[in-house]
């Protein structure tokens, strides 16, 4: 049996554990009236999760297109696996581009600092 160099056990049940401690120091309980505030509205959240799903689909289908791990035998007209994988790959890419190119999203997300300019800046002549 080995002994630890610590004077007190660290971990579950030790002095440095529990819901109100962090790194061995006590954390004061929250005081005041708190309420949940959403920083982003539901359309931005939906676009985020749609884009995340598209990235996962693109990764999986891209790996399959690059090195097919399911090889179907027989006549090519009897199955269309690679065609379907390519379809889902391109559909996910198109959907990802649509979520990234929604007009006005960047202006709403960045707030009042993102002001579109009426015309491009002119160079001095």
C-alpha positions in Angstrom: 0.0 0.0 0.0 1.3 3.4 -1.0 0.9 6.6 0.9 0.1 10.0 -0.6 2.2 13.0 0.2 -1.0 15.0 0.9 -2.0 15.7 4.5 -5.7 15.4 3.6 -7.2 13.1 1.0 -8.2 14.9 -2.2 -11.2 13.7 -4.1 -14.7 12.5 -3.2 -15.2 13.0 0.5 -12.0 15.0 1.0 -11.8 18.7 2.1 -11.3 19.9 -1.5 -14.5 18.4 -2.8 -18.2 19.4 -2.7 -20.6 21.6 -4.6 -19.4 24.8 -3.0 -15.6 24.4 -3.4 -13.3 24.9 -6.3 -9.6 24.1 -6.2 -9.8 23.7 -2.5 -11.3 27.2 -1.8 -14.8 27.8 -0.7 -17.1 29.6 -3.2 -19.6 32.0 -1.7 -23.2 31.2 -2.4 -24.9 33.4 -5.0 -27.0 36.2 -3.5 -29.4 38.5 -5.2 -32.3 38.2 -7.6 -31.1 36.4 -10.8 -33.1 35.6 -13.9 -32.3 33.8 -17.1 -31.6 36.1 -20.0 -31.3 34.8 -23.6 -28.6 36.6 -25.6 -29.6 35.0 -28.9 -33.1 34.6 -30.3 -34.5 31.3 -31.5 -33.7 31.9 -35.3 -30.0 32.4 -34.5 -30.0 29.3 -32.3 -31.8 27.2 -35.0 -29.3 28.4 -37.6 -26.4 27.5 -35.3 -27.6 23.9 -34.7 -28.5 23.5 -38.4 -25.0 24.5 -39.3 -23.5 22.2 -36.7 -25.5 19.3 -38.0 -24.4 20.2 -41.6 -20.8 20.1 -40.5 -21.2 16.6 -39.0 -23.0 15.4 -42.2 -20.3 16.9 -44.3 -17.6 15.2 -42.3 -19.2 11.8 -42.4 -20.2 11.9 -46.0 -16.8 13.4 -47.1 -15.0 10.6 -45.4 -17.2 8.1 -47.1 -16.7 9.7 -50.5 -12.9 9.8 -50.0 -12.6 6.2 -48.9 -15.9 4.2 -49.2 -16.1 1.7 -46.3 -19.4 0.2 -47.4 -18.9 -1.4 -50.8 -22.0 -2.8 -52.4 -21.6 -5.6 -54.9 -23.5 -6.3 -58.1 -24.8 -4.1 -60.9 -24.5 -0.3 -60.3 -28.1 0.2 -61.4 -29.4 -2.0 -58.6 -28.2 0.3 -55.9 -27.3 4.0 -55.7 -25.4 4.3 -52.4 -22.6 6.6 -53.6 -25.1 8.7 -55.4 -27.2 9.1 -52.3 -24.1 9.9 -50.2 -23.0 12.6 -52.7 -26.6 14.0 -52.7 -26.6 14.3 -48.9 -23.1 15.8 -49.0 -24.1 18.5 -51.5 -27.4 19.2 -49.8 -25.7 19.7 -46.5 -23.2 22.0 -48.1 -25.9 24.1 -49.7 -27.8 24.2 -46.4 -24.6 25.3 -44.5 -24.1 28.1 -47.0 -27.7 29.2 -46.6 -27.3 29.4 -42.8 -24.1 31.4 -43.1 -25.4 33.8 -45.8 -28.7 34.9 -44.2 -29.0 38.7 -44.9 -28.7 40.9 -41.9 -27.6 38.2 -39.5 -24.2 39.6 -38.9 -25.7 43.1 -38.3 -28.2 41.8 -35.8 -25.6 39.6 -34.1 -23.0 42.2 -33.7 -25.4 44.9 -32.6 -25.2 48.6 -33.2 -21.4 48.5 -34.0 -22.1 46.8 -37.3 -23.5 49.5 -39.5 -23.7 48.9 -43.2 -22.1 51.7 -45.2 -24.1 53.5 -47.9 -21.1 53.5 -50.2 -17.6 52.2 -50.1 -14.9 54.6 -48.8 -13.3 56.8 -51.5 -9.6 56.9 -52.0 -8.0 60.3 -51.9 -7.1 61.6 -55.4 
